[in-house]
Amino acid sequence: MLHRKKVLLKVIILGDSGVGKTSLMNQYVNEKFSSQYKATIGADFLTKEIMLDNKLVTMQIWDTAGQERFQSLGVAFYRGADACVLSFEKLDTWRDEFLAQAGPRDSDAFPFIVLGNKVDKESERRVPKEKAQEWCRGKNVQQPIQHYETSAKEATSVEEAFQAIAGSALQKGQEDDIYVPETIDLSCTSSKRESSSCC
């Protein structure tokens, strides 16, 4: 029986349409920003490898559609997630839906992080920083949810936020052992061959 460490983190980005989920993902993974808005249809994902705690971690970052018509796809995308990034407008709705559909073992300890995006466009902000911080403190008695004020356009705190969520996921024991069963060689031929005949 062989075991090997797997350091793959599935991170889901949730939030309403237009809050900058795709821009945050693209800024973090590709260090690029586009001011052209294009709604995500269903979901998309990118991967990025990082070194964290002397481990090579592959982050699989899922960008989900914010429109209500795609929310029924949630179960398929949320299952198996190691962490969740909430880019806010309606935090309660998204967090509760994620927990209900993803079904993590310990919903109180599940790693969440809240990103208040578009700090470069204060007029477009839908939730004040203070309200987001208050919400984060009130959601988890054991440890408040982390909160970052970000700008995908200017790369403000994007790297730090994703590093923090990766660290939280690893700390919560999300690094899994993958069981690799013993293999059976089907190409071996027996020294004695049985003959069969049909009538």
LINCOR-V247852 format. One record per residue. N is the residue number from 0. RES is the residue in one small letter. OMEGA is omega in degrees with one decimal (NA if undefined). Layout:
n->(N/N)
res->(RES/RES)
omega->(OMEGA/OMEGA)
This chain:
n->(0/1/2/3/4/5/6/7/8/9/10/11/12/13/14/15/16/17/18/19/20/21/22/23/24/25/26/27/28/29/30/31/32/33/34/35/36/37/38/39/40/41/42/43/44/45/46/47/48/49/50/51/52/53/54/55/56/57/58/59/60/61/62/63/64/65/66/67/68/69/70/71/72/73/74/75/76/77/78/79/80/81/82/83/84/85/86/87/88/89/90/91/92/93/94/95/96/97/98/99/100/101/102/103/104/105/106/107/108/109/110/111/112/113/114/115/116/117/118/119/120/121/122/123/124/125/126/127/128/129/130/131/132/133/134/135/136/137/138/139/140/141/142/143/144/145/146/147/148/149/150/151/152/153/154/155/156/157/158/159/160/161/162/163/164/165/166/167/168/169/170/171/172/173/174/175/176/177/178/179/180/181/182/183/184/185/186/187/188/189/190/191/192/193/194/195/196/197/198)
res->(m/l/h/r/k/k/v/l/l/k/v/i/i/l/g/d/s/g/v/g/k/t/s/l/m/n/q/y/v/n/e/k/f/s/s/q/y/k/a/t/i/g/a/d/f/l/t/k/e/i/m/l/d/n/k/l/v/t/m/q/i/w/d/t/a/g/q/e/r/f/q/s/l/g/v/a/f/y/r/g/a/d/a/c/v/l/s/f/e/k/l/d/t/w/r/d/e/f/l/a/q/a/g/p/r/d/s/d/a/f/p/f/i/v/l/g/n/k/v/d/k/e/s/e/r/r/v/p/k/e/k/a/q/e/w/c/r/g/k/n/v/q/q/p/i/q/h/y/e/t/s/a/k/e/a/t/s/v/e/e/a/f/q/a/i/a/g/s/a/l/q/k/g/q/e/d/d/i/y/v/p/e/t/i/d/l/s/c/t/s/s/k/r/e/s/s/s/c/c)
omega->(-179.5/174.1/172.7/-178.7/174.9/175.6/177.0/179.4/174.7/-177.4/-179.9/174.1/-179.5/176.0/-178.9/178.9/174.8/-178.9/174.6/-178.8/179.8/179.9/177.7/-179.9/-179.3/178.3/-178.6/-174.5/-172.5/-175.4/179.8/176.5/174.7/179.6/178.7/-179.3/175.4/-177.3/176.2/177.2/-178.9/179.2/177.6/174.8/174.5/176.6/176.1/176.6/179.2/171.8/-178.7/-178.1/-179.7/176.9/173.2/-175.9/173.3/176.9/175.4/-172.3/-177.6/177.1/-175.9/178.1/-180.0/-178.1/-178.0/-176.2/179.3/-175.6/178.4/177.6/-173.8/-175.9/-177.9/-176.8/-174.2/-177.3/178.2/179.6/178.4/-178.0/-178.4/175.6/177.1/173.3/-156.5/157.0/178.2/-172.9/-176.4/-176.8/-176.8/-178.5/-178.5/179.2/179.3/-178.3/-179.9/-175.4/-177.8/178.6/178.3/-178.4/-178.4/-175.1/178.6/-177.4/-177.6/-177.3/172.7/170.0/-178.9/178.0/172.3/-174.3/177.2/175.7/176.3/179.7/-175.4/-178.7/180.0/-179.9/-177.4/-179.8/178.2/-179.0/-177.2/179.7/178.6/179.4/178.1/178.5/-179.6/179.5/-175.7/-174.2/-176.0/-177.3/-178.3/-178.4/-179.4/176.3/179.6/-178.1/176.6/171.8/-171.9/168.6/177.1/-178.7/-176.2/180.0/-179.6/174.6/-179.1/179.2/-178.3/-178.3/-179.6/174.4/-179.4/-178.5/176.1/178.2/178.6/-179.7/178.3/-179.1/-178.3/175.8/-178.6/176.6/-173.1/166.7/175.8/177.5/175.6/-176.0/174.9/-178.1/176.3/-178.8/-178.6/-178.3/178.4/177.1/179.7/179.1/177.2/176.1/176.8/176.7/178.3/178.2/179.0/178.8/NA)
